[in-house]
Amino acid sequence: MPDKSLDVFVNPVAGRGRATRRVREIREILEAAGLQVSLHESEAPGHLEDRVAAFVRGGGQRFVVAGGD
């Protein structure tokens, strides 16, 4: 059975907060398509990069980054 999980990493303050609103919309679309979405938000400059790097080092393969860092 194929993996239907997807991790989404987002900077919640990107685009003056628009990233968070857009990610909610995108999450709904992905979940409607049958994906299990895990959302990860950055908490400080550089945090998102660290979280994604740790995710990949831990074996994570399917992810989306929204809003940069």
Wavefront OBJ file of the C-alpha trace (Angstrom):
o trace
v 0.000 0.000 0.000
v 1.509 3.373 -0.980
v 2.511 5.894 1.661
v -0.195 8.547 1.790
v 1.518 10.838 4.263
v 2.952 14.259 3.476
v 4.760 16.607 5.848
v 4.255 20.332 5.258
v 6.730 22.806 6.751
v 5.619 26.435 6.870
v 6.859 29.795 8.067
v 3.630 31.198 9.569
v 4.708 34.837 9.230
v 5.720 34.632 5.561
v 3.790 36.972 3.313
v 2.506 38.919 6.328
v 0.695 35.827 7.556
v -0.737 34.799 4.195
v 1.327 31.586 4.236
v -0.674 30.222 7.163
v -4.004 30.927 5.454
v -2.825 29.397 2.198
v -1.447 26.306 3.929
v -4.840 25.696 5.550
v -6.456 25.772 2.106
v -3.772 23.531 0.617
v -4.069 21.109 3.533
v -7.807 20.741 2.904
v -7.153 19.986 -0.775
v -4.453 17.424 0.020
v -6.585 15.707 2.649
v -9.543 15.605 0.262
v -7.208 13.793 -2.150
v -6.601 11.133 0.511
v -3.257 12.312 1.921
v -2.489 12.368 5.623
v -0.924 15.800 6.208
v 1.361 16.678 9.125
v 1.908 20.411 9.539
v 5.124 21.796 11.047
v 5.504 25.543 11.740
v 8.764 27.394 12.276
v 9.172 29.346 15.488
v 12.205 31.541 14.717
v 14.538 32.456 11.862
v 16.456 29.370 10.752
v 14.121 27.008 12.603
v 12.355 25.779 9.483
v 15.645 24.873 7.820
v 16.712 22.933 10.925
v 13.394 21.072 11.102
v 13.490 20.050 7.444
v 17.129 18.928 7.738
v 16.271 16.806 10.796
v 13.260 15.355 8.969
v 15.418 14.296 6.013
v 18.209 12.940 8.238
v 15.552 10.874 10.003
v 14.536 9.266 6.721
v 11.701 11.588 5.688
v 11.221 11.779 1.949
v 7.900 13.409 1.092
v 7.543 16.992 2.146
v 6.555 20.476 1.067
v 8.037 23.756 2.307
v 5.844 26.875 2.200
v 6.857 30.417 3.012
v 10.600 29.909 3.203
v 12.514 30.951 6.283
l 1 2 3 4 5 6 7 8 9 10 11 12 13 14 15 16 17 18 19 20 21 22 23 24 25 26 27 28 29 30 31 32 33 34 35 36 37 38 39 40 41 42 43 44 45 46 47 48 49 50 51 52 53 54 55 56 57 58 59 60 61 62 63 64 65 66 67 68 69
